[in-house]
Amino acid sequence: MLTCNQFLDELSDFLDECTHEEIRTKLEHHLSKCPNCWVICDTTRKTINVYKGMKECSIPEDMHSRLMAAMERKLRSEGQA
C-alpha cells in the first residue's frame, strides 16, 4: 500500500489523469482506505473545478507592475535572480 506522502507526490498526475493504470489503481486503493488523502483529493478536485469555472479577469496595470516588482525584489533577496 502507498504511503500518504507517496500519494501526495502523485496527486497532480492523478487528478490530471496522467498516471499509468497500475499506479492509478494503487492510488485509488489508497484513497479507499485513507480518509485524510480522500479529503485532500476531493477538496483539490473541487478547487480546480471552481477555478476552471471562473471568468478570466485582468488586474490593473499599476497593480501588475507593483506585483512584478515585489516578486523581483523577493527573488533577489533570496539570491535566485
N, C-alpha and C positions, 0 to 999 in steps of 0.2 A: 504494500500500500504506500502511496505517496505521502510525504510529509506536507504540512501546511506551507512551508517555505517553498517546496518544490511546486506545489500547486500555484502559489502566487507568482513564481517565476514564469509559469506557462499561461497565466490568466489572460494576458493580452492576445496571444495567439489563439487561445481557446475561444475567446469572445469574437475574434475576427474569423473564426472557423478555418484557421490555417494550420492546425495541428494534424499530424498523421493519425490515422484511425486508431492505431494501437495506443498512442498516447492519449487521444481523446477519450477512449474507453476507460483508461486509468483515471483520468481527470473526473469523468462523470461518476465513476465509482467512489472516488474520494468525496465528491460533492454529496453523494447519497449518504455518506457516513459522518460527515463533518458539518455540523450546523454553522460553525463560525465561517468557514470558507463559503458555504452556501449563501450566507447573508452578504458577504463581501462580493461574491459573483453577482448575485441578484441586484444589489444596490448599484454596482458598477454598470451592469447592463441597463438598468433603468436610467441612470445618469446619462449614459451615451444616447439612449433613445430621446431623452428630453433635449439634449444638446442638438441632436440631428433635426429635431422639430422646430428649433428656434430660427427666426429670421436673422439673416446676417445684417449687422449694423456696423457702421464705421464710427470711430471716435473723432472728435475734433482734432485738427492738425496740431494745434498747440499742445494738446494733451499727448498726442503721439510723439511729438518732439521731446517733451519732458520725460516721457516713459523711456524712450530710447536712450536719452542722455543718462538717466538714472541707471539703466541696465549697463551701459558702458562704464560708468563710474564703479559699479559693483564688480564687474569683471576685472577692471584694472586693479581694484583694491585686493582682489583675490589672486592677482598675478596671472590671470588667464588671457588677458588681451595684450 
